[in-house]
Amino acid sequence: MRSTAVTRSTLRQQIADALRDEVLAGRLGPGQEFSVKEIADQYGVSATPVREALVDLSAQGLLDSVQHRGFKVHEFTLGDYRGMVEARSIVAEAIFRGMAERGTEGIRVDLVSVRRRAEEAQRAATAGDLNVLIGYDLRFWRELGGLFGNPYLSDFLHRLRVQSWVFAVPLLRRAPDLRGKLWRGHIELVEAVARRDAGAAYALVAAYNEHSLALVENLAQ
């Protein structure tokens, strides 16, 4: 028999995941406000797990608390995005520098799941399918970061990538056709990691960050 605490914890995570997906999809836009009651009514649950889920998303930087009114989707700026990209570069450098220093030691050799995510993400990017790309891209980077055995770096990178998508999605949806415009080097990056080629891997990530920043800045203008 499951305990009430476990059930509530699971529900809390499910609500947080669902709301994060709404933000990532752009259905909850920057600055949009809502109350705990509205979300509880929407999902047909009590207020407690909803409030806990919203607090969790606030801690992740996705929501802001609005006194006496509830919560609103955080409004990131282009300056924030530039900072995210810079931070992503620093984390990637640390990850791949560690890979170069350790060689094969400490890195799991099983890349089957990561490669599968890479294939799906690259296919979606090539097709310009933003809805499919976001989910696979986040899982790809989460699993790739997890290969290097430092959960703190992996978690930080995941948070940065979620925030990056939250800012970029409304801009990307303005483009009439994203085919050929989105980065699609996922498989090439996996191959570099499989060869333990830290230099090539970092160069790919640096090129990706440069590409992302140029695309978003162009759309923002």
Phi, psi and omega per residue, in radians:
M1 nan 2.261 -3.124
R2 -1.355 2.482 3.118
S3 -1.357 2.778 3.104
T4 -1.081 -0.660 -3.123
A5 -1.091 -0.765 3.139
V6 -1.127 -0.766 3.141
T7 -1.058 -0.781 -3.123
R8 -1.166 -0.683 3.122
S9 -1.090 -0.735 3.122
T10 -1.126 -0.762 3.136
L11 -1.115 -0.717 3.097
R12 -0.997 -0.783 -3.132
Q13 -1.201 -0.672 3.132
Q14 -1.103 -0.726 3.128
I15 -1.171 -0.757 3.119
A16 -1.058 -0.751 3.138
D17 -1.119 -0.740 -3.116
A18 -1.130 -0.750 -3.139
L19 -1.201 -0.650 3.092
R20 -1.088 -0.702 3.104
D21 -1.117 -0.640 3.106
E22 -1.118 -0.708 3.120
V23 -1.183 -0.777 -3.129
L24 -1.105 -0.591 -3.141
A25 -1.383 -0.172 -3.136
G26 1.481 0.077 3.121
R27 -1.326 -0.431 2.929
L28 -1.905 1.806 -3.000
G29 -1.491 2.888 3.120
P30 -0.948 2.274 3.119
G31 1.485 -0.148 -3.121
Q32 -1.196 2.297 -3.089
E33 -1.799 2.673 3.062
F34 -2.812 2.777 -3.135
S35 -1.818 2.883 3.063
V36 -1.037 -0.730 -3.112
K37 -1.095 -0.726 3.139
E38 -1.051 -0.756 3.140
I39 -1.225 -0.695 3.119
A40 -1.077 -0.749 3.114
D41 -1.154 -0.672 -3.125
Q42 -1.072 -0.712 -3.095
Y43 -1.718 -0.046 3.103
G44 1.153 0.713 -3.114
V45 -2.272 3.040 3.132
S46 -1.347 2.926 -3.062
A47 -1.261 -0.508 -3.006
T48 -1.062 -0.945 3.132
P49 -1.144 -0.490 3.105
V50 -1.178 -0.827 3.128
R51 -1.041 -0.748 3.132
E52 -1.105 -0.714 3.132
A53 -1.128 -0.720 -3.135
L54 -1.181 -0.630 3.059
V55 -1.128 -0.707 3.097
D56 -1.054 -0.785 -3.136
L57 -1.187 -0.539 3.052
S58 -1.153 -0.710 3.121
A59 -1.133 -0.451 3.116
Q60 -1.493 -0.005 3.097
G61 1.471 0.172 -3.081
L62 -1.617 -0.446 -3.135
L63 -2.195 2.746 3.019
D64 -2.107 2.464 3.058
S65 -1.406 2.326 3.118
V66 -1.971 2.007 -3.024
Q67 -0.975 2.234 3.096
H68 1.163 0.111 -3.100
R69 -2.226 -0.431 -3.139
G70 2.233 -2.155 -3.076
F71 -2.423 2.816 3.015
K72 -2.481 2.721 3.119
V73 -1.209 2.269 -3.104
H74 -1.107 2.450 3.129
E75 -1.781 1.745 3.092
F76 -1.361 2.660 3.108
T77 -1.889 2.968 3.065
L78 -1.080 -0.622 3.067
G79 -1.088 -0.688 3.065
D80 -1.057 -0.766 -3.099
Y81 -1.104 -0.728 3.095
R82 -1.039 -0.711 3.096
G83 -1.122 -0.674 3.105
M84 -1.087 -0.792 -3.129
V85 -1.096 -0.737 3.098
E86 -1.079 -0.760 3.125
A87 -1.128 -0.679 3.085
R88 -1.049 -0.694 3.129
S89 -1.127 -0.714 -3.139
I90 -1.152 -0.750 3.124
V91 -1.121 -0.761 3.129
A92 -1.076 -0.721 3.113
E93 -1.057 -0.744 3.133
A94 -1.123 -0.733 -3.125
I95 -1.118 -0.848 -3.063
F96 -1.364 -0.441 3.009
R97 -1.149 -0.729 3.076
G98 -1.091 -0.645 3.104
M99 -1.105 -0.738 -3.133
A100 -1.166 -0.661 -3.099
E101 -1.276 -0.634 -3.088
R102 -1.526 -0.361 -3.032
G103 1.163 -2.311 -3.129
T104 -1.424 -0.272 -3.092
E105 -1.193 2.272 3.078
G106 1.479 -0.022 3.124
I107 -1.967 2.138 -3.141
R108 -1.166 2.449 -3.063
V109 -1.531 -0.212 -3.085
D110 -1.417 1.824 -3.125
L111 -1.890 0.222 -3.042
V112 -1.049 -0.859 -3.111
S113 -1.156 -0.734 3.132
V114 -1.104 -0.714 3.131
R115 -1.118 -0.652 3.124
R116 -1.123 -0.757 3.089
R117 -1.087 -0.705 -3.132
A118 -1.076 -0.755 -3.128
E119 -1.089 -0.777 -3.132
E120 -1.190 -0.733 3.135
A121 -1.118 -0.763 -3.120
Q122 -1.157 -0.656 3.114
R123 -1.110 -0.766 -3.139
A124 -1.166 -0.691 3.132
A125 -1.118 -0.744 3.135
T126 -1.077 -0.678 -3.134
A127 -1.398 -0.166 -3.095
G128 1.265 0.421 -3.110
D129 -1.568 1.600 -3.055
L130 -1.122 -0.699 -3.099
N131 -1.041 -0.763 -3.140
V132 -1.322 -0.684 -3.061
L133 -1.042 -0.781 -3.022
I134 -0.996 -0.853 -3.120
G135 -1.084 -0.839 -3.124
Y136 -1.204 -0.645 3.141
D137 -1.110 -0.770 3.123
L138 -1.118 -0.725 3.125
R139 -1.185 -0.648 3.127
F140 -1.042 -0.907 -3.091
W141 -1.202 -0.569 3.114
R142 -1.123 -0.800 -3.122
E143 -1.251 -0.672 3.128
L144 -1.106 -0.803 3.121
G145 -1.092 -0.576 -3.136
G146 -1.209 -0.302 -3.139
L147 -1.131 -0.403 -2.961
F148 -1.692 0.122 2.911
G149 1.327 0.188 3.102
N150 -2.076 1.684 -3.061
P151 -1.121 -0.442 3.141
Y152 -1.195 -0.773 3.083
L153 -1.131 -0.727 -3.122
S154 -1.095 -0.785 -3.134
D155 -1.153 -0.701 3.138
F156 -1.138 -0.758 3.120
L157 -1.097 -0.711 3.131
H158 -1.088 -0.756 3.131
R159 -1.093 -0.740 3.107
L160 -1.074 -0.708 -3.094
R161 -1.219 -0.675 3.079
V162 -1.087 -0.839 3.141
Q163 -1.084 -0.676 3.116
S164 -1.060 -0.787 3.133
W165 -1.129 -0.711 -3.130
V166 -1.008 -0.725 3.115
F167 -1.276 -0.730 -2.993
A168 -1.315 -0.566 -3.012
V169 -0.968 -0.875 3.140
P170 -1.031 -0.595 3.115
L171 -1.255 -0.774 -3.108
L172 -1.110 -0.556 -3.131
R173 -1.252 -0.222 3.059
R174 -1.306 -0.432 -3.106
A175 -1.227 2.310 -3.114
P176 -1.163 -0.510 -3.104
D177 -2.652 2.074 -3.099
L178 -1.669 0.032 3.140
R179 -1.096 2.227 3.130
G180 1.436 -0.033 -3.089
K181 -1.798 -0.340 -3.066
L182 -1.656 2.554 3.138
W183 -1.095 2.385 -3.090
R184 -2.439 0.792 3.141
G185 -1.772 0.392 -3.053
H186 -1.032 -0.820 -3.092
I187 -1.175 -0.719 3.114
E188 -1.056 -0.647 3.111
L189 -1.175 -0.743 3.089
V190 -1.052 -0.724 3.134
E191 -1.098 -0.689 3.112
A192 -1.122 -0.718 3.106
V193 -1.143 -0.718 3.137
A194 -1.082 -0.567 3.104
R195 -1.444 -0.071 -3.040
R196 1.058 0.581 -3.137
D197 -1.651 1.503 -3.057
A198 -1.107 -0.663 -3.133
G199 -1.087 -0.807 3.141
A200 -1.158 -0.682 3.141
A201 -1.098 -0.798 -3.122
Y202 -1.183 -0.654 3.112
A203 -1.076 -0.677 3.109
L204 -1.137 -0.754 -3.136
V205 -1.174 -0.687 3.105
A206 -1.087 -0.728 3.115
A207 -1.150 -0.671 3.111
Y208 -1.092 -0.825 -3.138
N209 -1.085 -0.699 3.102
E210 -1.115 -0.734 3.123
H211 -1.104 -0.794 -3.112
S212 -1.092 -0.774 -3.113
L213 -1.137 -0.743 3.131
A214 -1.108 -0.734 -3.126
L215 -1.124 -0.835 -3.099
V216 -1.171 -0.724 3.117
E217 -1.089 -0.679 3.116
N218 -1.119 -0.763 3.137
L219 -1.210 -0.589 -3.138
A220 -1.170 -0.461 -3.131
Q221 -1.459 nan nan
